[in-house]
Amino acid sequence: MSTGGPDLFVICKSCGAEVSPYITECPYCGNRLRKRAPKLDREGRVSERRRPQMPSLSPLRRGEMPGIRADARPYATLLLVALGLAGTILWRTSLGPPTHLVVIGKPGGEWWRVVTAPFIYSNTGYAFAAIGSVALFGWLLERRHGPWVVLMLFAIGGIGGTALTAALQSVPVVLGANGAALAMIVA
């Protein structure tokens, strides 16, 4: 039964105490109840107006705004991270011959070593830093520019860096995707 008069008390959400509706902080626990004291009309009733609820925006749909991409899963980045984790597990568990997947010496006719070496990590800390950078910056780049930019940056930075190191060093030992991680950080 509502008489239209002012509320006699307000319940504090923090401690559950009944307090006056005309104060801004709970006297028992100090929790803020409202930003300012309520305005009163001439009869002593609370005369505040409720603010209308602002409508929330719906998720962006594909093609809704030109030049802005809709949110999608970063599949290219997830693929690169999964391959890096698989290479790390392969090296650490010695399930296969991981030395046939990295560049040790000049690759010569074994060109696939240049492609597989960025996915093999011999050190877990190094793997965490490189894969983490690829994941973070690849995800952000993929959100903004799409999956092909991430794949091209990984190819240029990781595979290109491995090939360049193998060509310039006299006895190279190359593995890991630090070049790809740096390419994504710079981009």
N, C-alpha and C positions, 0 to 999 in steps of 0.2 A: 504494500500500500504506500504510494508515494504522495506526499503532501505538497511537493513542489518547493519545499524549503531547502536550505543548504544541508549538505552532508554533515553528520555529526562527527565523523572521524574518517580517517584514511588508514588503510593497512599498509605498513612498511613492508616492502618486498624483501628486504634483507633480513630483518629480525622478527617480523610478524606482529609488531606492536601496533596498537591503535593510537594514532596521533591526530592532532588537529589538522583540518584541511587548509589552514591559513599559514602554515609554516613551510619552509623550503627544505629543511633537513630534519631527519629523525633525531629527537633528543637522546635516544637510547643508544643507537649504534652510529649515528653520524652520516647515514646513507642519504644521498640527495634524493628528495622526493619529486621536486619539480624545479625548473630553472628560475622561476620567480613566483612571488606570492600571487594568488588569484585576485583579479579585479572584482570589486563588489559594487552592486548598484545601491540605490538609496535605501532599500529595505534590508540590506545586508546579505543579499543572495549573490552567489557566484554568477557573474555575467560574462564569462569568457565564451567566445565562439570557438567551435572546433574547426581546425584547419582541414580543408578537404584533402583526401588522400591523392597523392600524385600517381598517375598511371605508370605502370612499369612497362619497359620496352620489351617487345617479344624478341626472340632470337633472330639474328640476321639470316635471311634466306638467300640461297644461291641466286645471283643476278639481280638482287634487290637494289643495290647501289653500285653504279659502275665504278671500277677501280678499287673496291673494297671486297676482300674475300670473305666468304662465310666461314665460320669455324668448322674445321674438319680435323680428323685425326692425323697426326704427323707420321704417315706410313713409311716414308723414305727414311726419316730419322730413326724410327723404331727398327727398321731393317738393318741400318748401319750399326746401331747399338747392339742388336741381337747377334750380328755377325762378329762384332768385337768381343762380346761375352763368350760366344762359342769358341773363338780363337784362343781366348785366355784359358778357358776350361781345357781345351785341347792341349795347350802347352803345359799347363800345370799337372794334368793327369797323365800325360804321355800315352794317350789312347791311340794315337797315330804317329806317323813320323813328322813332327812339326818342323824339323830342320829342312825338310823338302819344301816347306811353304814360305821360308824367309830367304832373304838375299844374303848369302855368305859368299864373298868373292864376287867375281863378275858373273851375272846371270847367264850370259851367252845365249844358248838356244832355249833355255828354260825361262821364257818370258813370263810365265804365269806366276813366278815368284814375286815379280814386281807388283802384280795385282793382289796376291794373297798376303803379302807381308804387312800391309797396313791393318790387317785384322788379327794379327798374332802379337801377343804381349808376353814378355818373359817376367815382368815384375808386376805384382798386383797393384801397388801404389801408382805406378806409371799408367797402368790400365785404367784405374779409377779416375785419374786426372784427365787422360785423353778421352776416354769414353764419356765421362761427365761433361767435358767441354763440347764434344760432338753432340751429345744429347741436348744440352741447354741451348746452345747457339743454333744448332740445326733445327730444333723445334721452333725457335723464334723466327728464323729465316723462312722456314717452311710455312708458318702461319702467314707471313707477310708476302712472300714471293712464290710459294708453291714448291712441290717436291723436286722439280728438275734443277732448280738452283742449288739445292742441298746436294744432290747427287753430282752435279758438275763441280761444285766446290770440293767435295770429297775426292773426286777423281783428279782434279788439278792439284790440290794440296797434298793428298795422301799418296796416290799412285804416281803423280808427277814428281813429288818430292823424293819418293823412293827411287824412281828411275834416275833422277838427277844425281842423287847421292851415290848410286851404284856406278854412274858414269864418271863422276869426278874423283872418288876415293880410289886409292890403289888396292886396298883389301877391305871392301866395305862389309859391314855386318848391319843390316837394316831390317828393323821390324817395328811395328806400332804405327799409330796414326797421328803422331804429333804434328806433322805438316798439315793434315786435314783439319785438326783441331785449331791450329793457328790460322788457317785460311778462313774458317768459320768465325773465329773471334774477330779477325780483321774486317770481314764483310759485315 
